[in-house]
């Protein structure tokens, strides 16, 4: 998830690199000017403040579109998450 405007710097160069590598991503924004970039008009986008159910739904959609299937995301209560890995 990329925040479009980070302290006045636009994140589009990072988005360009991720797109070139076929890495799925989505945008988060509260910035009006970042909403109208025609190059990324079809990219998934969440409006800030982002709430957990919207984020989970967006990530599920993003992972479902991946050619090799979704990575396994550990349950927040699992030992793997608590151990940082």
Secondary structure, DSSP 8 states (H G I E B T S, - for coil): -EESEETTEE-HHHHHHHHHTT----EEE--GGGGG-GGGTTS-EEESS--HHHHHHHHHHHHHTSTT-------TTSHHHHTT-
